[in-house]
Amino acid sequence: MARNTYTPEFKAKVVLEILKEERTVEQIASEKYLNPNMLRTWKREFLERASSVFEDSEKKEKEMKRKEAALLNTKETAVDSGGLEEVARRRDGRRICLQIHYIE
């Protein structure tokens, strides 16, 4: 049997409904045909990550670049008239080109 996948938007909507505390987790799970334990997990993850909404955008960008660098598998370097071009190949086969221009 295939597992259902739920969008982040749907999960957030359900968690916000849980946080209102108007109904129990079991009632909400029953209405939406979901497992109550899964909803508790979503709630825990939501609360653990809630502070990231207020993090500095520069910090988020650095983290995103760090994660992208971790995906890189091989690098090729070429010099052209515009400067140095670094071509990286990700594990999934996609190519990423980073151009470095020299400023004099």
C-alpha positions in Angstrom: 0.0 0.0 0.0 1.4 3.4 -1.0 2.0 6.0 1.7 0.1 9.3 1.5 2.1 12.5 1.2 0.8 15.7 2.5 1.8 19.2 1.5 3.5 21.5 4.1 0.5 23.8 3.8 -1.9 21.1 4.8 0.3 20.0 7.7 0.5 23.6 8.9 -3.3 24.0 8.7 -3.9 20.9 10.7 -1.3 21.8 13.3 -2.8 25.3 13.7 -6.1 23.6 14.2 -4.6 21.4 16.9 -3.0 24.4 18.6 -6.4 26.1 18.9 -7.3 23.4 21.4 -11.0 23.5 20.5 -11.0 19.8 19.8 -8.7 16.9 20.7 -6.0 15.6 18.5 -8.0 12.4 18.2 -11.1 14.2 17.0 -9.2 16.1 14.4 -7.4 12.9 13.2 -10.8 11.1 13.0 -12.3 13.9 10.9 -9.4 14.0 8.5 -8.9 10.2 8.5 -5.3 10.6 9.8 -3.4 8.8 12.5 -3.3 10.8 15.8 0.3 9.9 16.3 1.2 11.4 13.0 -0.5 14.6 14.0 1.4 14.7 17.2 4.6 14.3 15.3 3.6 17.2 13.0 2.8 19.4 16.0 6.2 18.6 17.6 8.1 19.3 14.4 6.1 22.6 13.9 6.9 23.8 17.4 10.6 22.8 17.2 11.0 24.8 14.0 8.8 27.7 14.8 11.7 30.0 15.9 13.3 29.6 12.4 10.6 32.0 11.1 12.4 34.8 13.0 15.9 33.9 12.0 18.1 36.3 10.1 17.6 35.9 6.3 21.4 36.0 5.8 21.8 33.1 8.2 19.2 31.1 6.2 21.0 31.9 2.9 24.3 30.7 4.3 22.6 27.5 5.5 21.1 27.0 2.1 24.4 27.5 0.3 26.0 25.0 2.8 23.4 22.4 2.0 23.9 23.0 -1.7 27.6 22.6 -1.4 27.1 19.3 0.4 25.1 18.1 -2.6 28.0 18.8 -5.0 29.7 15.7 -6.3 32.4 16.8 -8.7 33.8 20.1 -9.9 35.3 21.3 -13.2 37.0 24.6 -13.6 37.4 26.6 -16.8 38.8 30.0 -17.6 37.0 32.1 -20.2 37.0 35.8 -21.2 34.6 36.7 -18.4 36.7 35.2 -15.7 36.7 31.9 -13.9 33.7 29.6 -14.3 33.2 26.7 -11.9 30.9 24.0 -13.0 29.7 21.6 -10.4 27.8 18.5 -10.8 25.3 17.4 -8.2 24.6 13.9 -7.2 21.4 13.9 -9.1 23.3 14.8 -12.3 22.2 18.4 -12.6 24.9 20.9 -13.4 25.4 24.2 -11.5 27.5 26.9 -13.0 29.1 29.5 -10.8 30.8 32.4 -12.5 33.4 34.4 -10.7 34.2 37.8 -12.3 37.4 39.6 -11.5 37.1 43.3 -10.5 40.1 45.5 -11.1 
